[in-house]
Amino acid sequence: MSGRPLVSFSGVDMCLSSLRTCHSYIDTGMDIATNVALDLVENHNDLEEINTVEKVMLEYAAMSRKLSHYVQAVEDTVNQIKQDKPEIVPDLRQLVIQRFKNLESKNCDTDLQTNEKVILFKEQLKQMKAQFGVQPDSEGRPALEQIDEDIAVTQSQMKFICPITQEEMMKPVRNKICGHAYEEKAILEHIWRRDQHNKRVNCPQVGCNREVRKADLVFDEVLKRTIDSRSKQSQSTQ
């Protein structure tokens, strides 16, 4: 038998699991920051406060990037050791630190702008600013150019009716691929039924043939607020 020492990475796996859980905490913080920014717009607060929240979002994105890099550094290091099966177990900590530094050295500010939640934050913020008459800042929003016209930011253009139920949405979710919105329960049932027959799930919006996947659905906070606001206005006039 070989005298090569047996290496157990069970402790490392547990640590990685904990680190991945931290990602969910960061996501929750970004969701809270998004709601705070939308509240500020809805209540016509100072733009400077809104911009401060946007800076917080970028800080969260930086934390998420750093955490992802560290997890990747650990995984790459462990996989390399398992592949090489060295006679002498190397210093795992030093190897991870070196890989982590290499990953971090490639950082640039534009990386933060491509964070999925930062993009969604800016989309929703622009919609809310337009809806409540807040003048947008001069910064360009290239990621917003792909938003479907059906979810344009003026209230007159907003879609309140689910294309599946033909009723006003209570919990709208938006397809990131085509931009159309649906009632969450209805679209999930629609996806499930199509999956049962191994059929492609197309967007149920008339005239749209883009694919719908559960992973591409995001809760549309702005549309939800618009529907609620419209409902309150309707009740107050009755």
C-alpha positions as CSV (number, residue, x, y, z in Angstrom):
1,M,0.0,0.0,0.0
2,S,1.1,3.5,-0.7
3,G,2.3,5.6,2.2
4,R,0.7,8.7,0.7
5,P,-1.4,10.5,3.3
6,L,-5.2,10.5,3.0
7,V,-6.7,13.9,2.8
8,S,-10.2,14.7,4.0
9,F,-11.9,17.8,2.7
10,S,-15.1,17.4,4.7
11,G,-14.2,20.4,6.9
12,V,-13.6,22.5,3.7
13,D,-16.9,21.4,2.3
14,M,-18.7,22.6,5.4
15,C,-17.0,25.9,5.3
16,L,-17.9,26.3,1.6
17,S,-21.5,25.6,2.5
18,S,-21.5,28.3,5.1
19,L,-19.9,30.8,2.6
20,R,-22.6,30.0,0.0
21,T,-25.2,30.8,2.7
22,C,-23.6,34.2,3.1
23,H,-24.6,34.9,-0.5
24,S,-28.2,34.6,0.4
25,Y,-27.7,37.3,3.2
26,I,-26.1,39.6,0.6
27,D,-29.0,39.0,-1.8
28,T,-31.4,39.9,1.0
29,G,-29.6,43.1,1.8
30,M,-29.7,44.1,-1.9
31,D,-33.5,43.4,-2.0
32,I,-34.0,45.6,1.1
33,A,-31.8,48.4,-0.4
34,T,-33.9,48.2,-3.6
35,N,-37.1,48.6,-1.7
36,V,-35.7,51.5,0.3
37,A,-34.8,53.3,-2.9
38,L,-38.2,52.7,-4.4
39,D,-39.8,54.0,-1.2
40,L,-37.7,57.1,-1.5
41,V,-38.8,57.7,-5.1
42,E,-42.5,57.0,-4.2
43,N,-42.4,59.5,-1.3
44,H,-40.5,62.1,-3.4
45,N,-37.4,62.2,-1.3
46,D,-34.2,63.9,-2.2
47,L,-32.3,62.4,-5.1
48,E,-29.1,62.5,-3.1
49,E,-30.6,59.9,-0.7
50,I,-31.6,57.7,-3.6
51,N,-28.0,58.0,-5.0
52,T,-26.7,56.9,-1.6
53,V,-28.7,53.7,-1.8
54,E,-27.3,53.1,-5.2
55,K,-23.8,53.3,-3.8
56,V,-24.9,50.8,-1.1
57,M,-26.0,48.4,-3.9
58,L,-22.6,48.6,-5.5
59,E,-20.9,47.9,-2.2
60,Y,-23.1,44.8,-1.8
61,A,-22.1,43.8,-5.4
62,A,-18.5,44.2,-4.4
63,M,-19.0,42.0,-1.4
64,S,-20.8,39.4,-3.5
65,R,-17.9,39.4,-6.0
66,K,-15.3,39.0,-3.3
67,L,-17.2,36.1,-1.7
68,S,-17.6,34.4,-5.1
69,H,-13.9,34.7,-5.8
70,Y,-13.0,33.2,-2.4
71,V,-15.3,30.3,-2.9
72,Q,-13.9,29.7,-6.4
73,A,-10.3,29.9,-5.1
74,V,-11.1,27.2,-2.5
75,E,-12.9,25.0,-5.0
76,D,-10.1,25.3,-7.6
77,T,-7.4,24.6,-5.0
78,V,-9.2,21.5,-3.7
79,N,-9.9,20.2,-7.2
80,Q,-6.2,20.6,-8.1
81,I,-5.0,18.8,-5.0
82,K,-7.4,15.9,-5.7
83,Q,-6.2,15.7,-9.3
84,D,-2.4,15.9,-8.5
85,K,-2.6,13.7,-5.4
86,P,0.8,15.0,-4.1
87,E,3.1,13.0,-1.8
88,I,3.2,15.8,0.6
89,V,0.0,17.7,1.4
90,P,0.7,21.4,0.5
91,D,-0.3,24.4,2.6
92,L,-3.9,24.7,1.6
93,R,-4.4,28.2,3.1
94,Q,-1.5,29.7,1.2
95,L,-2.6,28.2,-2.1
96,V,-6.2,29.5,-1.6
97,I,-4.9,33.0,-0.7
98,Q,-2.7,33.1,-3.9
99,R,-5.6,32.0,-6.1
100,F,-7.9,34.5,-4.4
101,K,-5.4,37.4,-5.0
102,N,-5.1,36.4,-8.6
103,L,-8.9,36.5,-9.1
104,E,-9.2,39.8,-7.3
105,S,-6.4,41.4,-9.3
106,K,-8.7,41.2,-12.4
107,N,-11.4,43.3,-10.7
108,C,-12.8,46.4,-12.4
109,D,-15.6,48.7,-11.6
110,T,-17.7,47.7,-14.6
111,D,-18.0,44.2,-13.1
112,L,-20.2,45.6,-10.4
113,Q,-22.5,47.1,-13.0
114,T,-23.2,43.7,-14.5
115,N,-24.3,42.2,-11.2
116,E,-27.8,40.8,-11.8
117,K,-29.4,42.5,-8.8
118,V,-27.7,45.9,-9.6
119,I,-29.1,45.7,-13.2
120,L,-32.6,44.9,-11.8
121,F,-32.3,47.7,-9.2
122,K,-31.5,50.3,-12.0
123,E,-34.3,49.0,-14.1
124,Q,-36.9,49.4,-11.3
125,L,-35.5,52.7,-10.2
126,K,-35.8,54.2,-13.6
127,Q,-39.3,53.0,-14.0
128,M,-40.3,54.4,-10.6
129,K,-38.6,57.8,-11.3
130,A,-40.6,58.1,-14.6
131,Q,-43.8,57.0,-12.9
132,F,-43.6,59.5,-10.1
133,G,-42.2,62.4,-12.2
134,V,-38.7,62.3,-10.7
135,Q,-36.1,63.5,-13.3
136,P,-33.5,60.8,-14.0
137,D,-29.8,61.7,-13.5
138,S,-27.4,62.1,-16.4
139,E,-25.8,58.7,-16.1
140,G,-26.4,56.4,-19.0
141,R,-28.4,53.2,-18.5
142,P,-27.3,50.9,-21.4
143,A,-28.7,47.8,-19.7
144,L,-32.2,49.4,-19.8
145,E,-32.3,49.6,-23.6
146,Q,-33.4,46.0,-23.9
147,I,-36.5,46.4,-21.7
148,D,-39.6,45.4,-23.7
149,E,-41.9,48.3,-24.7
150,D,-44.8,46.5,-23.0
151,I,-43.2,47.4,-19.6
152,A,-42.6,51.0,-20.5
153,V,-42.3,53.2,-17.5
154,T,-45.3,55.5,-17.8
155,Q,-48.5,54.3,-16.0
156,S,-50.6,54.6,-19.2
157,Q,-48.4,51.9,-20.8
158,M,-48.1,49.6,-17.9
159,K,-49.7,46.2,-18.2
160,F,-51.9,45.2,-15.2
161,I,-53.7,42.2,-16.7
162,C,-52.1,38.7,-16.6
163,P,-52.1,37.3,-20.2
164,I,-53.0,33.9,-18.7
165,T,-55.7,34.6,-16.1
166,Q,-56.9,37.8,-17.9
167,E,-57.3,39.3,-14.4
168,E,-55.4,42.1,-12.6
169,M,-52.1,40.7,-11.2
170,M,-51.6,40.4,-7.5
171,K,-48.1,39.1,-7.5
172,P,-46.5,40.0,-10.9
173,V,-43.3,38.4,-12.1
174,R,-41.4,39.5,-15.2
175,N,-39.7,37.4,-17.7
176,K,-36.1,38.7,-18.0
177,I,-35.9,37.4,-21.6
178,C,-38.8,39.2,-23.2
179,G,-39.9,41.6,-20.4
180,H,-43.6,40.5,-20.2
181,A,-45.2,40.1,-16.8
182,Y,-47.6,37.4,-15.5
183,E,-49.3,36.4,-12.3
184,E,-46.7,34.3,-10.5
185,K,-48.9,31.4,-9.6
186,A,-50.4,31.3,-13.2
187,I,-47.1,31.3,-15.0
188,L,-45.6,28.7,-12.7
189,E,-48.6,26.4,-13.3
190,H,-48.2,27.1,-17.0
191,I,-44.5,26.1,-17.0
192,W,-45.3,22.9,-14.9
193,R,-48.0,21.8,-17.3
194,R,-45.8,22.2,-20.4
195,D,-42.9,20.5,-18.6
196,Q,-45.1,17.5,-17.9
197,H,-45.5,17.0,-21.7
198,N,-41.8,17.8,-22.4
199,K,-42.9,20.8,-24.4
200,R,-41.2,24.1,-24.9
201,V,-42.7,26.9,-22.7
202,N,-43.4,30.0,-24.8
203,C,-44.4,33.3,-23.4
204,P,-48.2,33.4,-23.2
205,Q,-48.3,37.1,-24.2
206,V,-50.0,37.4,-27.6
207,G,-47.4,37.9,-30.4
208,C,-44.5,36.8,-28.2
209,N,-42.7,33.6,-29.0
210,R,-39.8,33.9,-26.5
211,E,-39.1,31.1,-24.1
212,V,-40.2,31.2,-20.4
213,R,-38.1,29.5,-17.7
214,K,-38.6,29.6,-14.0
215,A,-35.0,30.8,-13.5
216,D,-35.7,33.9,-15.7
217,L,-38.7,35.1,-13.7
218,V,-38.2,38.0,-11.2
219,F,-40.7,39.7,-9.0
220,D,-41.7,43.0,-10.5
221,E,-41.7,45.3,-7.5
222,V,-42.5,48.4,-9.6
223,L,-45.5,46.9,-11.3
224,K,-46.8,45.6,-8.0
225,R,-46.5,49.1,-6.5
226,T,-48.2,50.6,-9.5
227,I,-51.1,48.2,-9.3
228,D,-51.5,48.8,-5.6
229,S,-51.3,52.6,-6.1
230,R,-53.9,52.4,-8.8
231,S,-56.2,50.3,-6.6
232,K,-55.9,52.8,-3.7
233,Q,-56.8,55.7,-6.1
234,S,-59.8,53.8,-7.4
235,Q,-61.0,53.1,-3.9
236,S,-60.6,56.7,-2.8
237,T,-62.8,57.9,-5.7
238,Q,-65.6,55.5,-4.9
